[in-house]
């Protein structure tokens, strides 16, 4: 993890999935192994099995989803809620439970037309989970950078 | 207040690790493979109707909470296990038990867990850890997967204990109330082995046990045709993720179980168990083979390097090996 990421971690509890750099050697975990003579041993190791390609691949898929959502938001096809939802690695049903909103309502809020009419209170519910301010949630221009 | 918790052991499986650490506080010396075997954590299930990360769920472990409760029942240890709907009540109860000087095991979600490695912080609500003290609104946590001494603030604790989504924990906590004077491991070991045999061979449902492995192979064979190469590689990745990733100790708990059989052979003085532990290790190697070759398929997603038929054949081979192992285990007269 870069230092930049560490600073961000302090004020937000959510991992920045968009810019995450996975350091494959940083985290060690107990790993069991059978020796030639049939005895078992365990040791702390950071590379086991096919770890690297799998972890990288899983994050690639997440990042790809975020990128697609971001493009759509900038084009004005969907509301920023969809982008932040992908950024928090959430799907509709989980987000619905966190915000206490019905699924159909949440899907409706992803339309730009409906999103513009939402009141502060509803927006705040979303913003609280995404750990951003309401202004940030409304403002899509800063995503262009 | 902070309890003396310097016996903490690191382990591969979070729940077995939490159980080991809790039992260790009461001077019961038992290691991770033993707990995993007695608690019958070994399992297989491929459940296409349950989606994780937009892919069908494959599980190599029993439901969360089973290992702890089964181990304690088998050893004759009395425990208390509760969930609390009311957040404040749950937190007060945790403080109350900690004040009495009892370490508490918690089931938490990892998405908000600050000390957890960033690459694993997804919406996964089946992590287990032990809390052993509170000072200045900060809790001391012994997490058997993460190295070092960890602290977590009151606010964060509230969050990780009450995540939402699949398998939401509702603030589940468990602690030991009474420990017997003498612990005999022989009986529980036999019981654990029998339980695992039953779950792998005799459950009449096609998605779990050895049947489940064969079902998984059949499903895998159909993925590229039904879903296209891109989705198929995503599904495959999710399966390998739960096979190899954090908490399994390698090859979907097969190596841990092998280590358990090896220990059981010494404990019960049965030579055949030793042979079976070697067999189990070989089955684990085969699973690992599958994960290595599958991972190559995930790398270049548009064109698979190995055909899915080949991968399915490896899994069928695993199923045959495991069926043989458990049939033999079942026949042993203890």
Boltz contact constraints between the chains, C-beta under 6 A:
constraints:
  - contact:
      token1: [A, 13]
      token2: [B, 112]
      max_distance: 6.0
  - contact:
      token1: [A, 15]
      token2: [B, 118]
      max_distance: 6.0
  - contact:
      token1: [A, 15]
      token2: [B, 121]
      max_distance: 6.0
  - contact:
      token1: [A, 22]
      token2: [B, 119]
      max_distance: 6.0
  - contact:
      token1: [A, 27]
      token2: [B, 117]
      max_distance: 6.0
  - contact:
      token1: [A, 30]
      token2: [B, 10]
      max_distance: 6.0
  - contact:
      token1: [A, 30]
      token2: [B, 11]
      max_distance: 6.0
  - contact:
      token1: [A, 30]
      token2: [B, 12]
      max_distance: 6.0
  - contact:
      token1: [A, 31]
      token2: [B, 250]
      max_distance: 6.0
  - contact:
      token1: [A, 32]
      token2: [B, 249]
      max_distance: 6.0
  - contact:
      token1: [A, 32]
      token2: [B, 250]
      max_distance: 6.0
  - contact:
      token1: [A, 32]
      token2: [B, 255]
      max_distance: 6.0
  - contact:
      token1: [A, 32]
      token2: [B, 256]
      max_distance: 6.0
  - contact:
      token1: [A, 32]
      token2: [B, 259]
      max_distance: 6.0
  - contact:
      token1: [A, 34]
      token2: [B, 281]
      max_distance: 6.0
  - contact:
      token1: [A, 38]
      token2: [B, 278]
      max_distance: 6.0
  - contact:
      token1: [A, 40]
      token2: [B, 258]
      max_distance: 6.0
  - contact:
      token1: [A, 40]
      token2: [B, 259]
      max_distance: 6.0
  - contact:
      token1: [A, 40]
      token2: [B, 262]
      max_distance: 6.0
  - contact:
      token1: [A, 48]
      token2: [B, 250]
      max_distance: 6.0
  - contact:
      token1: [A, 49]
      token2: [B, 244]
      max_distance: 6.0
  - contact:
      token1: [A, 49]
      token2: [B, 288]
      max_distance: 6.0
  - contact:
      token1: [A, 49]
      token2: [B, 291]
      max_distance: 6.0
  - contact:
      token1: [A, 50]
      token2: [B, 291]
      max_distance: 6.0
  - contact:
      token1: [A, 50]
      token2: [B, 292]
      max_distance: 6.0
  - contact:
      token1: [A, 50]
      token2: [B, 295]
      max_distance: 6.0
  - contact:
      token1: [A, 53]
      token2: [B, 295]
      max_distance: 6.0
  - contact:
      token1: [A, 53]
      token2: [B, 299]
      max_distance: 6.0
  - contact:
      token1: [A, 54]
      token2: [B, 240]
      max_distance: 6.0
  - contact:
      token1: [A, 54]
      token2: [B, 241]
      max_distance: 6.0
  - contact:
      token1: [A, 54]
      token2: [B, 295]
      max_distance: 6.0
  - contact:
      token1: [A, 55]
      token2: [B, 119]
      max_distance: 6.0
  - contact:
      token1: [A, 57]
      token2: [B, 237]
      max_distance: 6.0
  - contact:
      token1: [A, 57]
      token2: [B, 298]
      max_distance: 6.0
  - contact:
      token1: [A, 89]
      token2: [B, 122]
      max_distance: 6.0
  - contact:
      token1: [A, 94]
      token2: [B, 123]
      max_distance: 6.0
  - contact:
      token1: [A, 94]
      token2: [B, 165]
      max_distance: 6.0
  - contact:
      token1: [A, 97]
      token2: [B, 164]
      max_distance: 6.0
  - contact:
      token1: [A, 97]
      token2: [B, 165]
      max_distance: 6.0
  - contact:
      token1: [A, 98]
      token2: [B, 164]
      max_distance: 6.0
